[in-house]
Amino acid sequence: MNILKITNVEKSFGDKKIIDRISFSVPENCIYGFIGENGAGKTTTMKMILGLMKIDSGEICVCDKQVSFGQNETNIFIGYLPDVPQFYDYMTPKEYLVLCGNITGMSKKEAGSRADELLELVGLSNANKRIKGFSRGMKQRLGVAQALFNKPKLLICDEPTSALDPLGRKELLDILVKVKNETTVIFSTHILSDVEKICDKIAFLHSGKIVLEGNLDEIKAKNNRSDYVIEFKNQSDMSKFIKAYPTENSDSSLKIVYDKQSEKEILDKMNYMCLNQIAPERIERLEVQLEDLFMEVVAK
């Protein structure tokens, strides 16, 4: 089942087209990376999914119900984490979450139980100080807890790691992986390494268009190259090797990169090193990186 389906959606501001007939769908229980550079239209798309911004044409459906501007019927299925979540800073995290539960009609006991469960999930069960004293990373984790409070079918995270340090990013990404079995996650970002770590499917947004979309592993496999790097322990070994296999793709760091090598070609080189008692520091096949794919598709 597709939790989210976007079909031929367009959005312009004045004469500037921000979203140009984009279409994609997000299946149940996956983490979907919505990728694009700053200003690509990711936040605009998130706001249209939430019904906070009117689309010019096309259709957006959440759980098979059409999204309408200004109407909240589909938002009962959605949890939302903006890039900079806001809180009542004078409250503790549990007080804040209980308030969120009470607003949605939960009893105090039910809200308290759900708050404890979520604070444990996001690693804030022992954080009893007021939110005012929280770090940016702690606030993002609390934002996830708040977005998950009513057990949404779809969790929308708009650039949640953009201002976090490496530890804060890892903590937040780990949480998103944990909740994948309970909710579908759409994760907008321009940090491609985060996408590679946790996403199942991706869509590249560039100049208002989807330029690449699909299963992450399949995209990487389809675009995989037979590139290898050989790194030597010393200059003497490297010089001896280059005499046998001349190349211009070497540098002062004792590395040689070979493009589009067959397994036979690499095995021949390995055999040469063995016969000539050259012990390399490493031989590694280079996987295609999302950054490389993105640069390729936007250059077309």
C-alpha positions in Angstrom: 0.0 0.0 0.0 1.2 3.5 -0.8 0.9 5.8 2.2 1.6 8.9 0.1 0.9 9.4 -3.6 1.8 12.6 -5.5 0.6 12.9 -9.1 1.6 15.7 -11.6 1.8 18.4 -8.9 2.7 21.9 -9.9 3.3 25.0 -7.8 4.4 28.5 -8.9 5.1 31.7 -7.0 4.3 34.5 -9.4 6.2 33.7 -12.6 8.6 31.3 -11.0 7.7 27.6 -11.2 8.9 25.9 -8.0 7.4 22.5 -8.5 7.0 21.2 -12.1 4.6 18.3 -12.5 6.3 16.0 -10.0 5.0 12.5 -9.3 6.1 9.8 -6.8 4.7 7.5 -4.3 5.9 6.3 -0.8 5.1 2.7 0.2 4.2 1.6 3.7 6.9 1.0 6.2 9.8 2.5 4.4 12.1 5.5 4.8 11.9 7.7 1.7 14.6 10.2 1.0 13.4 13.4 -0.7 16.7 14.9 -1.9 17.5 18.3 -3.3 19.8 21.3 -2.9 18.7 24.2 -0.8 15.8 26.0 -2.5 14.9 23.0 -4.6 11.3 23.0 -3.4 11.5 20.3 -0.7 9.8 22.4 2.0 7.2 23.6 -0.4 6.3 20.0 -1.2 6.1 19.1 2.5 3.7 22.0 3.1 1.5 20.9 0.2 1.3 17.4 1.6 0.2 18.9 4.9 -2.5 21.0 3.2 -0.7 24.2 4.4 -0.1 25.4 0.8 -2.4 25.2 -2.2 -1.2 23.3 -5.2 -1.8 24.8 -8.7 -2.6 21.5 -10.3 -2.3 17.7 -9.7 -3.2 15.6 -6.8 -1.8 14.5 -3.4 -3.3 11.6 -1.5 -2.4 10.4 2.0 -3.7 6.9 2.9 -5.9 7.0 -0.3 -7.6 10.3 0.8 -7.1 13.4 -1.3 -5.3 16.3 0.5 -7.2 19.6 0.3 -5.7 23.0 1.1 -6.8 24.3 4.5 -8.6 21.0 5.4 -7.2 18.7 8.2 -8.9 15.4 7.3 -5.7 13.8 6.0 -3.5 15.3 8.7 -4.9 12.7 11.2 -2.6 10.3 9.4 0.5 12.5 9.6 3.1 13.4 12.1 5.3 16.4 11.2 8.8 17.4 12.3 9.9 20.8 10.9 13.5 21.7 10.6 13.3 23.9 13.7 10.6 22.6 16.0 9.2 25.0 18.6 8.2 24.2 22.2 7.0 25.8 25.5 10.5 26.1 26.9 9.4 26.4 30.5 8.0 22.9 30.4 9.8 19.6 30.9 9.6 17.2 28.0 7.0 15.0 29.7 4.8 17.9 30.6 5.0 19.1 27.0 4.1 15.7 25.5 1.2 15.2 28.0 -0.1 18.6 26.9 0.0 17.4 23.3 -1.9 14.3 24.2 -4.6 16.3 26.2 -5.1 18.6 23.2 -5.9 15.6 21.0 -8.4 14.2 23.5 -6.3 11.7 25.4 -6.9 11.2 29.1 -4.1 12.3 31.4 -3.2 8.7 32.3 -3.1 7.6 28.6 -1.1 10.7 27.6 1.4 10.1 30.5 1.9 6.5 29.5 2.4 7.4 25.8 4.8 10.2 26.8 7.0 7.8 28.9 7.0 5.3 26.0 8.2 7.9 23.5 10.7 9.6 25.8 12.3 6.1 26.2 12.3 5.7 22.4 14.1 9.0 21.7 16.5 8.7 24.6 15.1 11.4 26.8 13.6 9.4 29.6 16.1 10.8 32.1 15.9 14.4 30.8 13.8 16.0 33.5 15.1 19.6 33.1 13.1 22.3 31.3 13.2 22.3 27.5 14.9 25.7 27.6 18.1 24.0 28.6 18.0 21.4 25.8 20.6 21.2 23.0 19.5 21.4 19.4 19.8 17.6 19.1 17.7 17.0 22.2 15.0 19.3 20.8 15.0 17.4 17.5 14.5 14.1 19.4 11.7 15.6 21.4 10.2 16.9 18.1 10.2 13.3 16.8 8.4 12.1 20.0 5.8 14.8 19.6 5.3 14.0 15.9 4.8 10.3 16.8 2.5 10.9 19.7 -0.7 9.9 17.9 0.8 7.0 16.0 0.7 8.5 12.6 0.8 6.5 9.4 3.2 9.0 7.8 6.0 10.9 9.6 7.3 13.9 7.6 10.7 15.1 8.6 11.8 18.4 6.9 15.6 18.7 6.9 15.8 17.3 10.5 19.6 16.9 10.6 20.7 20.0 8.8 21.9 21.9 11.9 23.1 19.0 14.0 26.6 17.9 14.9 27.7 14.3 13.8 26.5 12.8 17.1 23.2 14.5 17.0 22.7 13.4 13.4 23.5 9.8 14.2 21.1 9.8 17.2 18.2 11.2 15.1 18.9 8.8 12.2 18.9 5.8 14.6 15.5 6.9 15.9 14.0 7.1 12.4 15.3 3.5 11.6 13.7 2.3 14.9 10.2 3.7 14.0 10.1 2.4 10.4 8.2 -0.7 11.4 5.5 1.5 13.0 5.2 4.4 10.5 6.3 5.4 7.0 9.0 8.2 7.0 9.5 10.8 4.3 12.8 12.5 5.0 13.8 15.6 3.1 17.4 16.6 3.1 20.4 17.9 1.2 22.8 15.7 3.2 23.3 12.8 0.9 25.4 10.7 3.4 22.4 10.6 5.7 20.2 9.3 2.9 22.7 6.5 2.1 22.6 5.4 5.8 18.9 5.0 6.3 16.7 5.4 3.2 15.0 2.6 1.3 13.8 4.7 -1.6 14.8 8.1 -2.9 13.7 10.9 -5.2 16.1 13.6 -6.5 14.4 17.0 -6.9 16.2 19.5 -9.2 14.8 22.7 -10.7 11.3 21.7 -9.7 11.5 18.2 -11.3 12.1 14.7 -10.1 15.2 13.8 -12.0 15.9 10.3 -10.4 13.5 8.1 -8.4 13.3 4.6 -7.1 14.8 2.0 -4.8 18.1 3.1 -3.5 19.9 -0.2 -3.8 18.6 -0.8 -7.3 19.6 2.7 -8.4 23.1 2.2 -7.0 23.4 -1.3 -8.6 22.2 0.0 -12.0 24.7 2.8 -12.0 27.5 0.8 -10.4 31.0 1.2 -11.9 33.9 -1.2 -11.9 36.2 1.3 -10.3 39.0 0.2 -8.1 41.6 1.9 -5.9 45.0 0.3 -5.1 46.9 1.9 -2.2 50.6 1.0 -1.7 52.7 1.0 1.5 55.7 2.9 0.0 56.7 4.8 -3.1 59.1 2.1 -4.3 56.3 -0.5 -4.6 54.1 2.0 -6.3 56.8 3.0 -8.8 57.6 -0.7 -9.7 53.8 -1.3 -10.2 53.4 1.7 -12.5 56.2 0.6 -14.7 54.2 -2.6 -15.4 50.8 -0.9 -15.5 51.3 2.8 -16.6 48.6 5.2 -15.5 48.0 8.9 -15.0 45.5 8.3 -12.2 48.0 8.2 -9.3 48.8 10.8 -6.7 51.3 11.6 -3.9 49.2 9.6 -1.3 50.3 6.3 -2.9 47.0 5.6 -4.4 46.0 4.6 -8.0 42.4 4.7 -9.2 41.4 2.4 -12.1 38.2 3.2 -14.0 36.0 0.5 -15.5 38.2 -2.5 -14.7 37.0 -6.1 -15.3 37.6 -8.7 -12.7 40.2 -10.3 -15.0 42.2 -7.0 -15.2 42.2 -6.6 -11.4 43.2 -10.3 -10.9 46.1 -9.8 -13.4 47.3 -6.8 -11.3 46.9 -8.8 -8.1 48.9 -11.7 -9.6 51.7 -9.3 -10.6 51.9 -7.9 -7.1 52.1 -11.4 -5.7 54.8 -12.5 -8.1 56.9 -9.3 -7.4 56.4 -9.4 -3.6 54.4 -6.1 -3.6 52.1 -6.1 -0.6 49.4 -3.3 -1.1 48.0 -1.4 1.8 44.5 -2.0 0.3 42.6 -2.9 -2.8 39.0 -1.7 -2.8 36.2 -1.6 -5.3 34.6 1.8 -5.2 30.8 1.9 -4.9 28.9 4.6 -6.6 28.0 7.5 -4.3 24.8 9.4 -4.3 26.7 12.6 -4.6 28.2 11.4 -7.9 24.8 10.3 -9.2 23.2 13.6 -8.2 26.0 15.6 -10.0 25.5 13.5 -13.1 21.7 13.9 -13.3 21.7 17.7 -12.6 24.4 18.2 -15.3 22.3 16.6 -18.0 
